[in-house]
C-alpha cells in the first residue's frame, strides 16, 4: 500500500512547535507530547512525521540551516566579481544574525547551536541520526566556487581552494557565535568593514608584506 503523502505545512508546524518547546524546556527535557500539544495535533501524528526526538532535532537543524544557506546560495550564483561576493557574504552573515536576534531574542539560533553540539556528540559516539560533518562538507562545496572563481580571475592568490574555503566558512561560523554573544558591544557596520578588510587584505601593512 502506497503511504499517504505528508502535509508539509503540518511538518513545519511541528518543527516550529519543537523549537518553542526546546527553547523553554531544553533539548533533554522537551517531550514529544508537549510538542504535539503546542502544534495542536495528536502525539501519534508527530510520529507519522518523525520517528523519534532525535529525528526532530535533525529536522530542526536542517530546516534552519536550509533557510540560512538560501541567502548564501543566491549570492554565490549572482553575476558579480568574486571580491564583491566575498564582501556580500560577510555582510549577509551579520545581517542574517541581526534579523534572528530581533525575533524572540535569538531563540532559534540558540536551539540551532544546541542541536549542532548535541549532534556532534552523538556522531562521535556513532549514534547520530544526521552526519553533521557531512552537512558541513556540503556547505564548503557551496562556498568553494567563489574561491576558485577568484583564483582563476587572478584576483585571489594561488592558494589551495579547499583550505581557503574551509577557513572562510569557519571564520563565518566563529563570527556568528561571538557576534551573538557580544553584538551589543560593537557597531555592526564597523564590524562588517573590518571583517572584510582583514579577510581580503590581511593585517600586515603593505610595506611589511613579503618581509
Helices and strands as residue ranges (DSSP letters): H 8-25, H 32-39, H 43-49, H 53-77, H 82-102, G 104-106, H 107-125, H 132-153, H 161-182, G 183-185, H 188-201, G 206-208
